[in-house]
């Protein structure tokens, strides 16, 4: 506002006499030249108002003007009632600047003119300063944008190269053109077979462009080229075509192997060496590479001095930010070519969050590949069981340490927060870990695999914040969801970010659980193909053979069988978990039984005690009577048949069999199915308890015969009942 007021007062000044002085700068760069002059009055002027510093006003051009003429005239004036004796100007642009200054005879009012020849493309800032006799400086500036007119490149020359070749033979061609404005160029060569090089460059105007091509089919092709300038992307005319005739011939192509870098590698520095070998049965004659990235590509090829059957290559490549596709191509004496390709990424800043499956050491604990962190994610069992055998659910205690009946906590997922990599990332930079998703409300982080100490969110309820100096940091993820119906696939998302660059890494996780949803055990339970239609064939055949559920008998090797058929349906959660690779379920059981006969005989009673660990099965010798994997309806089925055979009776007057079972589901996450009577994987369901009692005695009215039917009716099997049967403890010792 002050400058506006003073400018109004300056109108009152008039010139009595004037002198012009020049202040010029001239260079040979891009025809740059500046001619600056001032016209001023000496001691004859009208009084205006007192100012602490000179008032400088640029009247032409307007600030922010856009011009297309490289010659710019800057006009203006300066005033100071105490008198001015020094001025300077400065011209700045992207990448450089020029300036000059001079003293002049003291004057209170000065008009100036600056002629700038050779504006630079883009912004140009002009600053004018005047100093009064007391040393106070005043200034004004304008910023103008210079958009030079552009001309498209000239028509490229007709491509030079061979006019004959063979199928699969790599042929080299070159062309050249110039740009009237001296702009850098990109070239595109059309091979006449429906393919082209795409735009390759940048290449200096007037520098020949070379590329190579091999045709897949015999025929006659027209090869032509055109160019476009950068950054205007104005295209030239097509060149005159070169006619190339390709004839048929076939042979083994060279084998190209890129040994470094590894496919999928990430770099933070742009220059890398691509190394490997090219081998061929008749001899490699040429080698080349192409590099493609979003928005551009480049490439080159060159002949070898002589054919060689084994050629090691070492090619320097400068990566562009983002994904780079690098292809190494080799041609042989017979005109065949082969190639290998890797995709690598340049990230000037990168951040990595690593997650592992749960069950570390017991059928899991494997790192989730970077490419699968969002598509597959990590898995673990929902932590609502008692794995260490102390009678307390793991969810409800910490730490969870092994007892003689169980093991240390393993149903946690390991997760590592790695420090970000980048030039802007220092020890005080911050990283942020944020949980989200349908099941994230039932997630806690711990400092150890045995839940020694919880790590609460820095910013509750879902954000943890760390300094880079605290990294890498390992945490253990617990999923605590108690209702399996709430579990969804990849229902937990962790997003990892930093304040030192705009990068994030995302991993997902899924909780696993299962439960018994239906049991059939009585001969009154219906059995036909409409019952449990998703039951696998091998399990259904067991029930068909026994004639249904409940107490059954059948002839096998002249031996009668007495026992119970009980079928259990498990449902696994979340829906779709059975389709995930590497995850295998198994239905297994623990058994405690006693078979007695009267009178007693050697080997009787026949019995087996509970196993001594909470998750150890002692009745899992095969999987023929159970589902191998979840059905499309997420069900798994198991058949149990506690029984004994008539051949064991001898002269017994009666025999009884008491059976207690614990049925449960277990899972492994490492691609191996749990098998056998050892602790494998982790239990992923509650225990399902049931028992059965069988009693058979002689038919005294018909000595030597066994009264079967009557006793089946009088003494039906008791199953899925609480309490004690025939003085046999129903529950295991834990």
Helices and strands as residue ranges (DSSP letters): H 2-9, G 10-12, E 19-26, E 33-40, E 55-60, E 66-67, E 71-93, E 96-117, E 122-132, E 137-146, E 160-161, E 164-166, E 171-175, E 184-190, E 200-203, E 209-213, E 219-230, E 242-247, E 255-260, E 266-267, E 271-293, E 296-318, E 322-332, E 337-346, E 349-350, E 353-355, G 370-372, E 378-381, G 394-396, E 413-417, E 421-422, E 430-436, G 440-442, E 443-446, E 463-467, G 468-470, E 473-479, G 484-486, E 492-498, E 504-520, H 537-546, E 550-552, E 555-556, E 559-573, G 577-579, E 584-598, E 606-608, E 635-640, E 643-645, G 646-648, E 654-668, E 682-683, E 688-698, E 706-707, H 709-714
